[in-house]
Amino acid sequence: MQHIDKIFKLHNLLKHRRTPISGKELDKQLGCSKSTRQRLLDDLRYHLNAPILCDRSAGGYYYDREDPGYPFELPGIWLTAEELQALIACQHLLGNLAPGLLQNEIGQLRDHLEKLLNRLPGVKSPQLNRIKILSQAYRSRNDELFLTLVQSLFNQQQLQIQYHARSDDQYSERQVSPQNLVLYKDNWYLDAYCHQRNQPRTFALDRIKSATVSGQPAYLLEPDTLQQHFGSSYGIFAGTPEHTAILSFSAQAGRWVADECWHSQQQSQWLDDGRYQLSIPFNRHEELLMDILKYGAEVEVVAPEFLRELVRQQAEQLLTLYHQSIPKM
């Protein structure tokens, strides 16, 4: 345990006791010698102005409750070496989740944390190059627009947005009330109440072409309503579930899928023939269909019939495509 960590632990021992604690008990709790304990007490008393008293007849050391500085707290941000290392690692993760966003501010925070860590003897700064984040299918994002959405979300104000939908390649102007920002499969989405459609909608941030804070108070949905709409069905474009997909995976694929959570309300079981069956509530089928197809012949759609038919049509189109591409001998 580092010196700074022992001071932190000593403070908590004294802070949370109603009776004095003996020197021997302190040595045991801190795992240190009598001389080290004395240095810790001196640092806490004289360098950090802790109101420590020692009364052997009363049983040892305690914080003076009559002192004007009581209750005493350690000054500033007081973190253990492990907490500082973890915080620097979290900052690194944040920078990778939103590359370019608040780059200067995050960099300044990292530098400050590393300076605090470097003051601790024998503690190494974390080697952040050993933490790798491999993004897949990451789409570009406008950082200035992202900050506008965050401002609107936190200040609970409506937004005027221009949206370019992929589904029909159409542009539209929307007045929306932000509800949540969601990071899903390496991309950001805005859950919002659309005032044109009078219902909750999800907007991909990379398809929002412009956004202006209107200044009008946002219409906020109840948490249960949000959960019912955005969290009850499979995928990012959720809605109230109207179907249940029953998927049977091969024994080999099942060993991976059994350890995955596709949805919070999924149900699963191992079948007698060794296959793994997964049941998932869903509303829109598009995203689920893509996730099924990536398993190829390792998964069979048992129900509903329309989803099974969609997979069959895709399989036939693939077969036709690859038959056509085979060169004639």
C-alpha positions in Angstrom: 0.0 0.0 0.0 1.4 3.4 -0.9 2.0 6.2 1.6 -0.9 8.3 0.3 -3.2 5.3 0.4 -2.3 4.7 4.1 -3.1 8.3 4.9 -6.4 7.9 3.2 -7.1 4.7 5.2 -6.0 6.3 8.5 -8.3 9.2 7.9 -11.3 6.9 7.4 -10.4 4.8 10.4 -10.5 7.9 12.6 -13.5 9.5 10.8 -15.8 6.5 11.2 -15.0 5.6 14.8 -17.0 6.8 17.8 -14.3 5.7 20.3 -10.5 6.1 20.2 -8.3 3.5 18.5 -5.1 2.2 19.9 -1.7 2.5 18.2 -1.4 -1.3 18.0 -4.8 -1.5 16.3 -3.8 1.2 13.8 -0.6 -0.7 13.0 -2.7 -3.8 12.4 -5.2 -2.1 10.2 -2.6 -0.2 8.2 -0.2 -3.0 8.0 2.7 -0.9 9.1 5.3 -0.4 11.9 5.1 1.9 14.9 7.5 4.4 13.2 5.5 4.4 10.0 2.3 4.9 11.9 3.8 7.9 13.6 4.9 9.5 10.3 1.4 9.0 9.0 -0.1 10.7 12.0 2.3 13.6 11.8 1.5 14.1 8.1 -2.2 14.0 8.7 -1.9 16.3 11.8 0.7 18.8 10.7 0.5 18.9 6.9 -3.2 18.4 6.5 -4.3 20.0 9.7 -6.4 17.1 10.9 -7.6 17.6 14.6 -6.0 14.4 15.9 -5.7 13.9 19.7 -4.1 11.1 21.6 -5.3 10.1 25.0 -3.9 6.8 26.3 -6.2 6.7 29.2 -9.2 7.0 26.8 -7.8 4.2 24.5 -5.7 5.9 21.9 -6.2 8.3 18.9 -9.3 10.1 17.8 -10.6 13.2 16.0 -11.3 16.1 18.4 -15.1 16.7 18.1 -14.7 20.1 19.9 -12.2 21.4 17.2 -13.7 24.2 15.0 -12.5 22.2 11.9 -14.6 19.1 12.9 -15.9 17.2 11.0 -12.6 17.0 9.1 -12.3 16.0 5.5 -9.2 15.6 3.4 -8.7 18.7 1.1 -9.4 18.7 -2.6 -9.8 15.6 -4.8 -8.3 12.8 -2.7 -7.8 9.6 -4.6 -5.8 6.4 -4.0 -3.2 5.4 -6.5 -5.5 2.7 -7.9 -8.3 5.2 -8.2 -6.1 7.6 -10.1 -4.9 4.9 -12.5 -8.5 3.8 -13.1 -9.7 7.4 -13.7 -6.9 7.9 -16.3 -7.9 4.7 -18.0 -11.6 5.8 -18.0 -10.6 9.2 -19.5 -8.8 7.2 -22.2 -11.9 5.2 -22.9 -14.0 8.4 -23.1 -11.6 9.9 -25.6 -12.0 6.8 -27.8 -15.8 6.7 -27.5 -16.0 10.3 -28.8 -12.8 10.9 -30.7 -12.2 14.6 -31.3 -14.9 15.7 -28.9 -13.7 18.0 -26.1 -10.1 17.0 -27.1 -8.5 19.9 -25.3 -10.5 19.6 -22.2 -10.0 15.8 -21.9 -6.3 16.2 -22.6 -6.0 18.8 -19.8 -7.8 16.5 -17.4 -5.5 13.6 -18.3 -2.4 15.8 -17.8 -3.6 16.9 -14.4 -4.4 13.3 -13.3 -1.0 12.1 -14.5 0.8 14.9 -12.5 -1.1 13.8 -9.4 -0.1 10.2 -10.0 3.5 11.1 -10.6 3.8 12.6 -7.2 3.2 9.2 -5.6 6.6 7.3 -5.2 6.7 3.9 -6.8 3.4 4.3 -8.8 3.5 4.1 -12.5 1.3 5.9 -14.9 -0.9 3.5 -16.8 0.3 2.4 -20.2 -2.7 3.5 -22.2 -1.4 2.0 -25.4 -2.1 -1.4 -23.9 -5.8 -0.5 -23.9 -7.2 -1.0 -27.4 -10.7 -0.1 -28.6 -11.5 -1.6 -32.0 -14.6 0.1 -33.5 -16.6 -1.5 -36.2 -18.8 0.2 -38.8 -18.2 3.5 -37.0 -19.9 6.4 -38.8 -18.6 10.0 -38.9 -20.1 12.5 -36.5 -20.2 16.3 -36.3 -18.7 17.2 -32.9 -20.2 20.7 -32.9 -23.7 19.3 -33.6 -23.1 16.7 -30.9 -22.4 19.4 -28.3 -25.6 21.2 -29.4 -27.6 18.1 -28.7 -26.0 17.6 -25.3 -26.7 21.2 -24.4 -30.4 20.8 -25.4 -30.7 17.5 -23.6 -29.2 18.7 -20.3 -31.0 22.1 -20.4 -34.3 20.3 -21.3 -35.0 22.4 -24.4 -36.6 21.6 -27.7 -34.5 21.2 -30.9 -35.3 22.1 -34.5 -33.5 19.6 -36.7 -33.1 18.8 -40.3 -33.0 15.0 -40.8 -32.0 12.9 -43.8 -33.5 9.4 -43.4 -31.7 6.5 -45.0 -34.9 4.5 -45.3 -36.5 6.7 -48.0 -33.6 9.1 -48.7 -35.9 12.0 -47.8 -35.1 15.2 -45.9 -37.5 16.5 -43.2 -37.7 19.4 -40.7 -38.6 18.2 -37.2 -39.3 19.9 -33.9 -38.2 17.4 -31.2 -37.8 17.1 -27.4 -34.6 15.2 -26.6 -35.0 12.3 -24.1 -31.7 10.3 -24.2 -28.4 10.1 -26.1 -27.5 6.5 -26.8 -24.3 4.9 -27.9 -25.2 1.7 -29.7 -22.8 -0.5 -31.7 -20.2 2.3 -31.9 -22.7 4.9 -33.2 -24.7 7.7 -31.5 -28.5 8.1 -31.6 -30.9 10.6 -30.2 -34.1 9.3 -28.5 -36.6 12.1 -28.8 -40.3 13.0 -28.8 -41.2 14.1 -32.3 -43.8 16.9 -32.2 -44.7 16.4 -35.9 -45.5 12.7 -35.4 -46.7 13.1 -31.7 -44.7 10.0 -30.7 -41.2 9.0 -29.6 -38.7 8.5 -32.4 -35.0 7.6 -32.7 -32.6 9.6 -34.9 -29.2 8.6 -36.0 -26.8 11.5 -35.2 -24.9 11.1 -38.4 -28.1 11.7 -40.3 -29.0 14.9 -38.5 -27.8 17.6 -40.8 -28.4 20.6 -38.6 -29.8 21.3 -35.1 -30.8 24.5 -33.4 -31.9 24.9 -29.8 -35.3 26.6 -29.9 -35.4 27.7 -26.3 -38.8 26.2 -25.7 -39.1 23.7 -22.8 -38.8 20.1 -23.8 -41.7 17.7 -23.5 -40.3 15.0 -21.2 -41.8 11.5 -21.2 -42.1 9.5 -18.0 -39.3 7.0 -17.5 -41.7 4.0 -17.7 -43.0 5.3 -21.0 -39.4 5.7 -22.3 -38.5 2.2 -21.3 -41.7 0.7 -22.8 -41.0 2.4 -26.2 -37.2 2.3 -26.5 -36.3 -0.7 -24.3 -39.0 -3.3 -24.9 -38.1 -4.4 -28.4 -35.0 -5.6 -30.2 -32.6 -3.1 -31.7 -32.2 0.7 -31.7 -35.4 1.5 -33.7 -37.6 -0.2 -31.1 -41.2 0.6 -30.5 -43.7 -1.6 -28.7 -43.0 -5.3 -29.5 -45.6 -7.0 -31.7 -43.7 -10.2 -32.5 -41.4 -12.8 -30.8 -38.6 -14.2 -32.9 -37.7 -17.8 -32.0 -34.1 -18.7 -33.3 -32.4 -22.1 -33.1 -28.7 -21.9 -33.2 -26.4 -24.8 -34.0 -24.5 -26.4 -31.0 -21.3 -24.7 -32.2 -22.8 -21.2 -32.6 -24.8 -21.7 -29.4 -21.6 -21.8 -27.3 -21.1 -18.1 -28.2 -24.7 -16.9 -28.4 -25.5 -18.4 -25.0 -23.1 -16.0 -23.3 -24.5 -13.0 -25.1 -27.5 -10.7 -24.2 -29.4 -9.8 -27.3 -32.2 -8.2 -25.3 -33.1 -7.7 -21.7 -36.3 -9.7 -22.0 -34.9 -12.6 -24.0 -35.6 -16.2 -23.1 -33.4 -19.1 -23.9 -32.9 -22.8 -23.5 -30.7 -25.7 -24.7 -32.7 -28.2 -26.8 -32.4 -32.0 -26.5 -30.6 -32.2 -29.9 -27.8 -29.8 -28.7 -29.1 -26.7 -30.3 -29.5 -23.4 -28.5 -32.9 -21.6 -28.8 -33.3 -17.9 -28.2 -36.6 -16.0 -28.1 -36.6 -12.2 -28.6 -39.4 -9.6 -28.6 -39.2 -7.3 -31.6 -41.2 -4.7 -33.5 -39.3 -3.7 -36.7 -37.5 -6.6 -38.3 -34.8 -4.9 -40.3 -32.0 -4.9 -37.7 -32.9 -8.4 -36.4 -32.8 -9.8 -40.0 -29.3 -8.5 -40.5 -28.1 -10.0 -37.3 -29.7 -13.4 -38.1 -28.1 -13.4 -41.6 -24.6 -13.0 -40.3 -24.9 -16.5 -38.7 -25.7 -18.0 -42.1 -26.5 -21.7 -41.8 -25.7 -21.8 -38.1 -29.2 -20.4 -37.2 -32.8 -21.3 -38.2 -35.7 -18.9 -37.7 -38.5 -21.1 -36.2 -41.0 -18.2 -35.9 -42.7 -16.0 -36.9 -43.4 -17.2 -40.4 -42.9 -13.8 -42.1 -39.4 -13.5 -40.6 -38.6 -17.0 -41.7 -39.8 -16.1 -45.2 -37.6 -13.0 -45.3 -34.5 -15.1 -44.5 -35.5 -17.6 -47.1 -35.8 -14.8 -49.8 -32.4 -13.4 -48.8 -30.9 -16.9 -49.1 -32.4 -17.4 -52.5 -31.1 -14.0 -53.7 -27.6 -14.9 -52.5 -27.7 -18.2 -54.2 -28.8 -16.6 -57.5 -26.2 -13.9 -57.2 -23.4 -16.4 -56.6 -24.6 -18.8 -59.4 -24.5 -15.9 -61.8 -21.0 -14.9 -60.8 -19.5 -18.4 -61.4 -17.4 -18.2 -64.6 -18.3 -20.7 -67.3 -15.6 -23.3 -68.1 
